[in-house]
Amino acid sequence: MKSSLKFYDFESKALSDCGDVLDIEFSNHELNWPGVILEKGMSPHFYPTNVFTPYFYFAVAIDQDLNWSVETNGSFSDLKSSPGNIWINPPETPFTHDISEPCYFVILAIEKQVFLENCALSIEGIQLQFLNNYNVLDETINGIIRLFMLEAQAKGRNGNAYMKNLISLLATHYIHNYSNYVDLKNSQLAASKFDQHQVDRVDQFIEANIGSAISVDDMADLLGCSKFYFLREFKKLVGVTPYQYLMNKRLEQAKVALSSGSVNIALTAHELGFNDQSHFTRAFKNHFGMTPGQFVKQRQ
C-alpha cells in the first residue's frame, strides 16, 4: 500500500515523490479522521532532500536500530535510532535525510490547523516556534501514538470525540514541552501587572453572564481599574484582547452546546449573547472553519 503522506519541495513548493518508497502495511485510510494520517510500514531506503510537510509529523522507530544521516546547518550528522525513538518535525519545516538501509516506522501526521485548534492551551495571538527534534525519548508521546494505533485497529469504535481528545492530549503536551510557549507565557506574566487570579475573576464573571451583553467597561469595573489599563494589561497577560477572549469563550460553549444532540442554532446563539444568528454563524465559521449547521451535520 502506498503512503498518503504529502511531501513538498521547499524551494518550488511542488509535490515531491520522495515518499513513494514508503510501503504501508496498516493505516487509518478507511476511517473518517479529517486531517490525521496514521501509518505503520517500512521503507528500503529514504532520501528526502529539502522537503517539508503540512503536518506536525511524529515518526517512531520500531523493530530494529537504524543508522542514518541528517543535514543540519549545511553538513550531515550521523544518527542511530533505536525502537521507541521519535523524530518530530513541525509543519513547513524543511529536512534532508540520507537513509540507505531498511527502516521500520509508525508515523502519525496531523495537519497544522487540526493540531492547533485542538490544543487545550491558550495559544491565540502567540507566535509559537518549533524545532526539528531527532531521537526524542518521550513516553507520553509514545503512549498517545499507541492509543491512536489501537483506535485505528478497532476501526474507530470510540468515535470522533475520542480521536479529537487524543489530538488534544498530544497537541497540549507537545506545545507545552517542545515549543517556546512556556517562555512566552512567562514573559507575559512578567510584563503584565495582572495575574491569573484576576483572569479567574473575569472567567467567573463571563460564565455567570454569558448570555448578556458584556462590555470591556464591565470587566474593567470588576477589577477596579480604568478601561485603558484593563485593555493594556489584559492583553499583555492573556495574549488576546478582552473582546477576542470573550468571543472565544462564547464560541467554545457554543461548540459544546451544538455537540449535545438535539439543538436549536438560533436559540444557542441567543443564549450565548450573540447579536443574532447571522453574527453567530460568521463568528463560528471564522473560528472553526465551518458554519454551525455544518458542524451539527458533521457530528450527526
Secondary structure, DSSP 8 states (H G I E B T S, - for coil): -B-----EETTT--B--GGGG-EEEEESTTS--TTEEEEEEEES-B---SEE-SEEEEEEE-SS-EEEEEEETTEEEEEEE-TT-EEEE-TT--B-EEB-S-EEEEEEEEEHHHHHHT--S--TT----B--EEEE--HHHHHHHHHHHHHHHTTTTTHHHHHHHHHHHHHHHHHHHHBSHHHHHHHHHHH-S--HHHHHHHHHHHHHTTTS---HHHHHHHHTS-HHHHHHHHHHHHSS-HHHHHHHHHHHHHHHHHTSSS--HHHHHHHTT-SSHHHHHHHHHHHHSS-HHHHHHHH-
